[in-house]
Amino acid sequence: MMDKISEYRVMWVLVFFDLPTETKADKQRYVKFRKNLLLDGFTLFQFSIYIRHCASMENAEVHIKRVNSFLPEYGNVAIMCVTDKQFATIKIFYGRKPLPPDSPGMQLELF
């Protein structure tokens, strides 16, 4: 039987985006998209990259559909899912003056 909390079952959803910000309307769409990501539990990972921890691929699909529902009219948005095991292998390199990383928000699960 597969362990319910497995590093191969737990998923991270990464949203990468490149949205136009030339006009005031563009900037408003950018801000609205960003706010919707935050409201759905995503956390800033790097500029234009947001992440969210999900308990399973099924749970990740719910959030992918939600992001799809508020996609902006212009720009590019990519979504990638990786297992917790894969996410743990990320190597992060800093410049000469490292900044403390933002920690993801606390994820609560109701059973």
Protein Blocks (a to p, Z undefined) as FASTA:
>chain_A
ZZfbacklpccddddddddfkbmmlmmmmmmmmmmmmmnopacfbghiacdddfbfklmm
mmmmmmmmmccfbdcdddddddfklmmmpccdddfbdcdddddddddddZZ
